Each structure stands twice: as structure tokens, then as C-alpha cells.
Amino acid sequence: MEPQPEDDDILTEAKLAEVKRNLLLLSGSGVMNFYRDAHRACSLERKPNPKAIQQLVTAWKVLHGWGWK
């Protein structure tokens, strides 16, 4: 049986919205750096936690909204 994630391993809707707001205040290179850090945290060798995946997806959505491909 897999262990359940800890509460601090999952971002609430409010915390996730705050992450997105903060990303929107950064420059493009700042968001790219956040995205790269989140991508590294989601390395399959380390089995990413839900928070890391949420951060990666949120950064991707911001970049995608800016027309990044």
C-alpha cells in the first residue's frame, strides 16, 4: 500500500492561486527558472511529491498563457 501524501505535500487552491499570482509578477526568465527548478524536483528518480507536480503545472500554465512553446 502506498503512503498517503502529507498535508504540506499538497497545495490548497488558495496556495496554488498565490503561487500563480507570484509567478505572474516575475519576469519571463524568473518564471523559467521557477519552471526549471520545479522540473528538477519532479525527477522520476526521486518520486516527486504532489506539491512539486502542482508547482510544475502552474509554471507551465503561466508560460503557456504567455505564448511560450
C-alpha positions as a printed Julia matrix, in Angstrom:
69×3 Matrix{Float64}:
  0.0    0.0     0.0
  1.36   3.42   -0.98
  1.78   6.05    1.75
 -0.68   8.94    1.63
  0.81  12.38    0.96
  1.28  14.67    3.92
 -0.88  17.79    4.09
  2.16  20.0     3.5
  2.91  17.99    0.34
 -0.27  19.27   -1.34
 -1.07  22.88   -2.18
 -4.57  24.07   -1.4
 -6.5   26.01   -4.03
 -5.65  29.24   -2.19
 -1.92  28.44   -2.0
 -1.91  27.4    -5.66
 -3.57  30.69   -6.64
 -0.91  32.52   -4.61
  1.87  30.67   -6.45
  0.29  31.66   -9.77
 -0.08  35.32   -8.7
  3.57  35.4    -7.63
  4.68  33.84  -10.92
  2.74  36.46  -12.87
  4.73  39.16  -11.07
  8.05  37.68  -12.2
  9.88  38.33  -15.43
  9.91  35.65  -18.12
 13.35  34.47  -17.02
 12.16  34.32  -13.4
  9.26  32.07  -14.36
 11.58  29.92  -16.49
 13.92  29.49  -13.51
 10.97  28.51  -11.31
  9.81  26.07  -14.02
 13.28  24.52  -14.3
 13.53  24.11  -10.51
 10.07  22.54  -10.41
 11.01  20.27  -13.33
 14.11  19.07  -11.47
 12.0   18.44   -8.35
  9.75  16.21  -10.46
 12.6   13.92  -11.47
 11.37  10.35  -11.64
 14.48   9.14   -9.83
 13.25  10.96   -6.71
  9.5   10.2    -6.98
  8.04  13.7    -6.92
  5.53  14.75   -4.32
  2.18  16.28   -5.33
  3.31  19.81   -4.39
  6.23  19.65   -6.84
  3.93  18.5    -9.63
  1.4   21.25   -8.83
  4.16  23.85   -8.99
  5.45  22.49  -12.31
  1.98  22.51  -13.87
  1.25  26.01  -12.58
  4.51  27.38  -14.02
  3.79  25.63  -17.32
  0.31  27.19  -17.44
  1.75  30.66  -16.88
  4.35  30.17  -19.59
  1.77  28.69  -21.95
 -0.53  31.65  -21.33
  2.33  33.91  -22.4
  2.67  32.03  -25.68
  5.73  30.01  -24.63
  6.16  26.8   -26.59
